[in-house]
Amino acid sequence: MALSKSYEQVLHYHETTKHFPHRAAKSLGYMDWANQPNPFRFFKDSPVVRLPFIKKDIPKPHQNLFHREGNDPQPYSLKLVAAIAELSLALSAWKKVSGSKWSLRINPSSGNLHPTESYWLLPETESMPEGIYHYDPFSHGMVSRIQYDTSIQALVKEAYGSDGFFVLLSSIFIRESWKYGERAYRYCNHDVGHALAALSFAANLQGWQATCLNETDDQSLHKMLGLDRIQQPKGEVEAADVICWLHPNGSQCLSKTVPETIINVLAQSEIIGVPEPLAKETHPWPIIEEIDEACEKPKTAPSPIFYPQFESLPLPESSLSAPFIIRQRRSGVSFNPNQSKLSKSHFLGMLNATFPRKDLAPFDLELGPPQIHPFIFVHQVTGLEPGLYAYLRNPAVQPELKQETKVEFQWKRVDPQAPLYLLAPGDFRETAAELSCKQDIAGESAFSLGMIASFKHQLQKHPYRYKHLFWECGIIGQVLYLQAEAYGQRATGIGCFFDDVMHEVCGFKDNRFQALYHFTIGAPTEDTRISTLKPYFHLAELNDSVK
């Protein structure tokens, strides 16, 4: 079989950006603080509409994050748009220590660098005309980017069968490459997955559903946002990633692509304002632009969405409400190994929420069939012996995984209600820490894991799915973040790990399967030197400075 140039570029990038104990992937090797990119995107000469804040969260049960029953659709309005944005992509807090302040967001990001931007194609509301808006999390506002003379709402309803609106996500690579160098493309796509899941959860709490229009090609997304027409600041490439259709729960999404008629209206409309530079100087990483070009998605034919058949396992209840869990999510920095313990029911509840099922958020985003399977180092879970386990999000993959992993693995099913298999009993705390770039947090947790992707066979045919694998990892990560908070623990994603060392632990000898993301969950230790400020305390300061 002749391999495509794009597939060869994907393999080259993936191998080049692996970490090894003796060599890390290429980066600057130091923190260029003078040129740290601004985590917020601002536009010159673009009007901003401030969004209303949720006055009081409705204390919906934790399970309402996932289940659609009990989440009645709210009518379309500016209030609805604002609520979805606030519970998905807005600020969650500010941290302060020794005169320094930095913001945190609802959606996680590698290194808290936030390469992901969002654009909202909105029908007319009581305060805004129809158009494309950039969501600014700093001001919790919608920044006008494109307004068009010809309404597209009739075209939209004809194409999708219901009222709704679009959200597009894009990535600015320099925000991650500033710190992580060539490996940054991986992390940018993790963050797209985090944002997709955050949108799905926030929309669901308002009685709406997010569906990925996964037949659309990347060039169409660039045209819709005008990225092919605007002068982007030098070295600050912004690439469109994915478009979602947001529609009321219970309504169908009749099409998974954007009609040419809508694309043409947007592509011919005037762009409002220009993006301001994020940094004074940027360091070029040509390999990132090369891999992004290799992963450019063409328009694809309709394909059926596959959901593995497996008995549903009810999630253990949490005393915390769904909105509270979303708002308090943080990334753990260090864990207390004496308190990092979980019950078997909570452990299985975390994993169960990552199993894709129809009409359950966030995996009914409909990206495609599940390709990611956690290999889990269980350290301290009551009712399970310590060891290495595999959780198969598509149980049909077991024969192939069994063939490709170590012959001595037991593949012992440990619970009739979960596709969880014990591979090797034992104490893997030192192993988990060692292969996660020697980070103790991976061994001092209740459990840690590596997300293993079905890699070679699908990418040979569809190289663009390379980034989709990272999106799926990010979606799983966001589920684990929220489930950890629900059950009194804390999670953190680990992008720094020794790829091939993990493969050796599993027994993989080629690239049929590859590790793409690591994760760990335990009891956090708090740094008492750091104080927490409200997420939008700064707006009062801005208003005072204007007066």
NORPEMO-V452833 format. One record per backbone hydrogen bond with DSSP energy under -1.0 kcal/mol. NH is the residue of the N-H (numbers start at 0). CO is the residue of the C=O. Records with the same first field share a line. If there is no record, write none. Layout:
NH: CO + CO
This chain:
7: 3
8: 4
9: 5
10: 6
11: 7
12: 8
13: 9
14: 10
15: 11
16: 12
17: 14
19: 22
32: 30
34: 31
35: 32
37: 277
43: 273
48: 141
50: 139
59: 57
63: 60
64: 61
65: 62
66: 62
70: 67
73: 205
80: 76
81: 77
82: 78
83: 79
84: 80
85: 81
86: 82
87: 84
88: 84
91: 103
92: 103
93: 532
94: 101
95: 530
96: 99
99: 96
101: 94
103: 92
105: 89
111: 108
112: 109
116: 169
118: 167
119: 132
120: 165
121: 130
124: 127
130: 121
131: 145
132: 119
133: 142
134: 117
135: 140
139: 135
140: 135
141: 48
142: 133
143: 46
144: 131
145: 131
155: 151
156: 152
157: 153
158: 154
159: 155
160: 156
164: 245
165: 120
166: 243
167: 118
168: 241
169: 116
170: 238
171: 114
174: 171
175: 172
176: 172
177: 173
178: 175
179: 175
180: 176
181: 25
182: 179
183: 180
185: 182
186: 182
187: 183
188: 184
189: 185
190: 186
191: 187
192: 188
193: 189
194: 190
195: 191
196: 192
197: 193
198: 194
199: 195
200: 196
201: 197
202: 198
203: 199
204: 200
205: 202
206: 203
207: 202
208: 246
210: 244
211: 364
212: 242
213: 211
214: 255
215: 212
217: 296
220: 216
221: 217
222: 218
223: 219
224: 220
226: 221
228: 225
229: 225
231: 229
235: 232
238: 170
240: 168
241: 168
243: 166
244: 210
245: 164
246: 208
248: 206
250: 247
253: 159
262: 258
263: 259
264: 260
265: 261
266: 262
267: 263
268: 265
271: 144
273: 43
275: 41
287: 284
289: 285
290: 286
291: 287
292: 288
293: 289
294: 290
295: 292
299: 214
321: 59
324: 320
325: 321
326: 322
327: 323
331: 490
335: 522
338: 335
339: 335
340: 338
341: 379
346: 342
347: 343
348: 344
349: 345
350: 346
351: 347
352: 348
353: 350
354: 351
359: 356
360: 65
364: 361
365: 362
372: 451
374: 449
375: 388
376: 447
377: 386
378: 445
379: 445
381: 341
383: 380
386: 377
387: 423
388: 375
389: 420
390: 373
391: 418
396: 393
397: 394
400: 396
401: 397
402: 398
403: 399
404: 400
405: 505
408: 405
409: 422
411: 421
413: 419
417: 414
419: 417
420: 389
421: 411
422: 387
423: 387
425: 385
431: 427
432: 428
433: 429
434: 430
435: 431
438: 432 + 435
441: 438
442: 439
443: 439
445: 520
446: 520
447: 376
448: 518
449: 374
450: 516
451: 372
452: 513
453: 370
454: 511
455: 510
458: 454
459: 455
461: 457
464: 461
465: 462
466: 463
468: 464
469: 465
470: 466
471: 467
472: 468
473: 469
474: 470
475: 471
476: 472
477: 473
478: 474
479: 475
480: 476
481: 477
482: 478
483: 479
484: 480
485: 481
486: 482
487: 484
488: 483
489: 521
491: 519
493: 517
497: 434
498: 496
501: 497
502: 498
503: 499
504: 500
505: 501
506: 502
507: 502
513: 452
515: 450
517: 493
518: 448
519: 491
520: 446
521: 489
524: 333
529: 526
530: 95
532: 93
536: 533
541: 537
542: 538
543: 539
544: 540
545: 541
546: 542
